[in-house]
Amino acid sequence: MVESIAIRTEGLTRKFGKTRAVDGLTLSVHRGEIFGFLGPNGAGKTTTIKMLTGQLRPTSGRAWVAGCDVVVERQALKPRIGVVFDSQNLYMRATARENLSFYARLYGAPRARVDDVLALVGLQDRARERVSAYSNGMAQRLVIARALLHQPEILFLDEPTRGLDPHVARQIRALAARLAREGTTVFLTTHDMEEADQLCDRVAMIDLGRIAALDTPERLKAAQGEGAIPEPTLEDVFIARTGKALAANGFM
């Protein structure tokens, strides 16, 4: 029987000095779902992703990703995940094909896979151009292509559409949806509530390192609608459930 849980955490915690950036996080993400991980700046989203991808050791608690303990099985975890952070880290003087060919060798991916992912993100006709000539949107698509070279089971997308024009953002959302339909689990952070509402099967809202809400967008909106707002948006839910630090400082 195939394990249906792609990501599981139990009391996952990360402290920096006396600050708990992530505080007792417990959740499960199903295989093949698009899971939104939402929160204000500084809420603990990126710290969580770094722990789940083996880049940062938890202070306490445990997490399993693609069946691997993120602390003791880091090497086994790496080939099973793809990660897209907001920093692109591409070789700007090299072409798109050269960039991907280099990483394909590192991942042990077949050469034909380079053409596959270039086609997947719509860059096959621009593959011989230097990345320095690319727009921001094209570069972002190339970063996603790089993360897909080794056909990961789980793809972490940390604000993948931030700063992109609506056309490219829509292309990236469509790609995420296609990957999920084909069985890839997508763990998405975004500040675009409309994007999360349209794309995610479930969302978790994190505030001050803790889960403030976790459910489908539809159920979260329905629960919020039982109050003063008759037809709430996911943004309404987000504002109501998060932002304690901002409120304490008089910004809300």
N, C-alpha and C positions, 0 to 999 in steps of 0.2 A: 504494500500500500504506500503510495507517495505521500510524504508529509505535506499537509495543506497549509502549514504556517511557514512563511518565508522569513519573518523577523519576529523575535520574541525577546522582551526585556523583563527583568524582575528587579525592581528596586534600584534601577540604574542611577548612579549618582556620580557627579564630578564636582569637586571643590577646588577653588583657586584661593588659597589662603583660607579666610573665614567665609568666603562667598560660595554659596552652592549654586553653580551655574545650571546644573541639572540635579533635581532633588527627588529621588525615589521614583523614577519613571518606570511604569509597568504598562506594557501594551503588546498587542499582537497584530501582525500584518499578514494578510492571506496571500497566497501565491496568485499571481495574475491580476491583482487589484492595483489601482492607482490610489495611493494613500497620501493624503495631504497632511503636511505637518506645518501648522500655522502658528504665528506668534509675533508680538512686537519685536523690534530690534532689541537685542540683548536678552531675549527670553530663554535662550538655551538651544535654539534650533541647530546652529552650526556645530556647537559642542557635541550635541547628540549624534549628528551625522559622523563627526570625526571618531566618536567612540564606536559607532556601528560599523565603520569601515576599517577599524583597526589602527587608526592614526593617533588615537589618544586613549590612554589607559584609564578605565573607570576608577574612581576612588573607592567605590563599593558597588554591590549589586552585580548582576550578570546580564549578558546579552548573547543571543544566538542569531546568526545571519546565514541564510542558506545552509542551515544545519551545522554551522561552525561556531564554536565558542570564540568570541571576538578577541579574547586575551590569549588563550592557549593554542588556538588554531589559526593564527593570523596568516601564515603562509598558505594554508589550504583555502582560506577565505578569498585571497586576492584574485585568483582566476575566476571566481564565481560572481564578482560584482563589477559594475562600472560606475564611475563617479564623475559628475560634472559640477565643479564649483564655479563661482562667478569669475575667478581669474582664469584666463584662457591658456596661458603658458604654451604657446605655439612657437615653432621656429619660423620667424617672420621672413627670413631670406630664402627659405626653402619653399617649394611648391606644396600644394595640398597633398598630392600623391607622395611626394618625398616624406612629408610629415607622417602620413599614415603608414608608409612602407617601413619607416624606422620603428614605429611603435608595434607594427605587426611582427617584426623580428623579435622585439622584446617579449611580446605576449605569446610567441610561438604560433601565431595565426597564419594560415595559408595565404600566399600572395593574392590569390583570387578574391580573398575577403576584402581587400582594399577597394576593388571595383564595386563589390556588393554594397559596402557602406557609403561610398561616394554616391551611388545611385539612390540609396535609401534616403539620403538627406538632400538630394537634388543638386549635387555639385559635380557630376560626372563631366559636364561640358567645361568646367573651369578648373579641372584637376591639375593642369600644367601651369597654372598661374601661381606666382609667388603670393604667399599669404599676406605680405605687406600691402598688396593691392586689393585685398578683400575688404568689404564693408564689415561692420561689427556683426551684422546678422549672418553673413556668410561665415565669418570666423566662428561664431557660436555653433552653427550647424556642423562645422568641421570638428569642433571639440566634442560634440555629441557623437559624430561618426567615430572618432578615436575611442570613445568609451564603449562603443558597440563592436569593436573589432573582434574581440574574443567571445562574442555572443554570451554576455553575462546573464545569469539567472535574475539578478536584481540590479536595477539602475537607480542610482541616487542622483536626483536633479535638484541642485540648490539654486533657486531663483533663475531658472534657465531663460526666461523671457524678459528679464529686467533690462530696461533701456532699449528694447528692440521695437521696431515699427510694427503696427498691427498685422501686416501681411506675414512677416517672418514669425511673429509670435503665434499666429494661427497655424502656420506650417509645423512649428515645434509641438504645439498642442496636439495636432493631428497625428504626428509621429508617435508621441507618447501613447495616445489612444490605440494606435495600430500595434505597438509593441505589447501593450497589455492584452489586447485581443489574441495575440500570438503566444501569450503565456509568460511574458516578462513581467516581473513585479516592479512597479515604479513608486519610489518614495520621493515625494515632491515637496519642496518648500517654496512658498510664493507669498508675496504681499498683495497679489491681485485676487481679491475675493471672488470676482466674477469668474476668473479662470479656475479657481478651486471648485466653485459651484458647478461649473460645466463639466469639469474633467474628472473629479475625484469620486471614487466609490464611497469612501469614508474620509473624514478629516478629524485630526486631533488638534485642539487649540492648546498651546502651552503658554504659561505666564509665570514669571519668576521661577522657571525651572520645573514647574509642576503642570500636570494635565488639568486644564480648566473645563474642557468639554471634549467628548469623543463620540461620534455617531455619523450617520449619513448626513449630507447637507440638507436633505429634505426633512429629516426628523429634527435636526437642530433648528431649522427655520420654523417648523410647526410648533415646537416647544416654546420658541421665543414669541410666536404669534398669540400664545395664550395670555400674554401680558398686554401692554398698552399699544403695541405696534400691530395693526391688523394683517399686513402682508410684509413681514420682515424679509430682508435680504440676508445673505450670509455675512455681509459686512455689519449689519445690525447685530447679529449674533456675536461676531468677533468683538465689536466695541463693548457689548454688554458683559462678555465673559473674560476679557483680558484688559491689560492696561493699569493694573493696580499700582505699579511703580509710578506711572505718569500721574495718576490721580493723587497719590500721596504727595507729589511735588507740585500740585496745583495746576497741572496742565490739562485736566479734564473736569 
